[in-house]
Amino acid sequence: MQSDGLQPPVTSARDQLSRLLTELIAKAPGTTSALLASGDGLKMAWTEQPTDDADSLAAVIAGLYSLGRQQFKDAHGGLRQVVVEHDGGSLFVMSAGAAFSDTKAVNTVLAFVTTPRADPGQVGYEMNAFIGGLDEHLVVAARANSYSGQGL
């Protein structure tokens, strides 16, 4: 029993993932923020952006990835990434937890927001390294449908 106040602070899983994302974007010059979201569009961890912006981006990246995956569902190997280029930089989106094949799970989606000076190869490398290191931990249990079909 420690009473000297030397116990490490308790941090949530989201805080730990956010810290890892902060370390990750430091490895890819030109990256301004990163976000990890569930495949159904709920933010899980994020960096360098207000919470409302993270909510919006989580929905966008889940939708982008879902649309791309649906379009290329018959492609050998599946969808690897979605990239959106704009005047201010790029948005890179990759599936995280893709190697985990539980039909009752929702994969997660990782996004990097970059400036035009970011090296796409470096961004892709860092995203893949992050995903590879945490792959099995980046799957979210599917949410149960609360609608029972009765009472209407």
C-alpha positions in Angstrom: 0.0 0.0 0.0 1.5 3.3 -1.1 0.6 6.4 0.7 3.4 8.6 -0.6 1.6 9.7 -3.7 4.0 7.9 -6.1 1.4 5.8 -7.8 1.1 6.5 -11.5 -2.0 8.3 -12.6 -4.8 6.1 -14.0 -5.4 6.8 -17.6 -8.2 5.6 -19.8 -7.7 3.5 -22.9 -8.7 6.5 -25.0 -6.1 8.6 -23.4 -3.4 6.0 -24.0 -4.4 5.6 -27.6 -4.5 9.4 -28.1 -1.0 9.5 -26.6 0.2 6.8 -29.1 -1.4 8.8 -32.0 0.4 11.9 -30.9 3.7 10.1 -30.9 2.8 8.6 -34.3 2.1 11.9 -36.0 5.4 13.2 -34.8 7.1 10.5 -37.0 5.4 11.7 -40.2 6.3 15.4 -40.9 3.4 17.4 -42.3 0.8 15.4 -40.4 -1.4 17.7 -38.4 -3.7 15.3 -36.7 -4.8 11.7 -36.4 -8.0 10.0 -35.4 -9.1 6.4 -34.7 -12.8 5.7 -35.1 -15.0 2.7 -35.0 -16.3 1.4 -38.3 -19.7 2.8 -37.5 -18.4 6.3 -37.1 -17.7 6.9 -33.4 -14.4 8.5 -32.3 -12.2 6.4 -30.2 -9.0 8.4 -29.9 -7.8 11.6 -31.5 -5.1 14.3 -31.5 -4.8 18.0 -32.2 -8.4 18.8 -32.9 -11.5 19.9 -30.9 -13.9 17.1 -29.8 -16.7 18.4 -32.2 -14.3 18.2 -35.2 -13.2 14.7 -34.1 -16.9 13.6 -34.0 -17.4 14.9 -37.5 -14.2 13.5 -38.9 -15.0 10.1 -37.3 -18.3 9.9 -39.2 -16.7 11.0 -42.4 -13.8 8.6 -42.4 -16.0 5.6 -41.5 -18.4 6.5 -44.3 -15.5 7.0 -46.8 -14.0 3.7 -46.0 -17.3 1.9 -46.0 -18.2 3.3 -49.5 -14.8 2.3 -50.9 -14.9 -1.1 -49.4 -18.4 -1.7 -50.8 -17.3 -0.6 -54.3 -14.3 -2.9 -54.3 -15.6 -5.8 -52.3 -14.7 -8.2 -55.0 -11.2 -6.9 -55.5 -8.5 -9.4 -54.6 -7.1 -8.5 -51.2 -9.8 -5.8 -50.5 -9.5 -2.0 -50.0 -6.2 -0.8 -48.6 -6.7 2.9 -48.2 -8.7 5.9 -49.2 -7.0 9.2 -49.9 -8.8 12.6 -50.3 -6.6 15.4 -51.6 -7.6 19.0 -51.2 -5.9 22.4 -51.5 -4.8 22.3 -47.8 -3.4 18.8 -47.8 -4.7 15.3 -47.7 -6.8 12.9 -45.7 -5.5 9.3 -45.5 -7.9 6.6 -44.3 -7.0 3.0 -43.6 -8.8 0.1 -41.9 -7.4 -0.9 -38.6 -8.1 -4.3 -37.2 -8.7 -5.7 -40.6 -6.8 -9.0 -40.0 -9.3 -9.8 -37.2 -12.2 -11.7 -38.8 -15.0 -11.8 -36.2 -18.4 -11.2 -37.8 -19.7 -9.8 -34.5 -17.1 -7.1 -34.4 -16.7 -3.6 -36.0 -13.3 -2.8 -37.4 -11.8 0.5 -36.7 -10.6 3.1 -39.1 -7.4 5.2 -38.8 -7.1 8.7 -40.4 -4.3 11.1 -40.8 -4.9 14.7 -41.8 -1.8 16.2 -43.5 -0.5 19.4 -45.1 0.7 19.4 -48.7 4.3 18.9 -47.6 3.6 15.5 -46.1 5.3 12.6 -47.8 2.5 10.1 -48.7 5.0 7.2 -48.5 6.0 8.1 -44.9 2.4 8.6 -43.9 1.4 5.2 -45.2 4.4 3.6 -43.6 3.6 5.1 -40.2 -0.1 4.2 -40.4 0.7 0.6 -41.3 3.2 0.3 -38.6 0.7 1.6 -36.0 -2.0 -0.8 -37.3 0.3 -3.8 -37.4 1.5 -3.2 -33.8 -2.0 -2.9 -32.3 -4.2 -4.8 -34.9 -6.0 -7.2 -32.5 -6.7 -4.4 -30.0 -8.3 -2.2 -32.6 -11.6 -4.1 -33.0 -14.8 -2.9 -31.3 -17.6 -5.3 -30.3 -20.6 -4.8 -32.5 -23.4 -2.8 -30.9 -26.6 -4.7 -30.3 -29.7 -3.5 -32.1 -32.0 -2.0 -29.5 -35.0 -2.1 -31.8 -37.0 -5.2 -31.1 -39.6 -4.8 -33.9 -42.5 -4.7 -31.5 -44.7 -2.0 -30.2 -45.3 -0.1 -33.5 
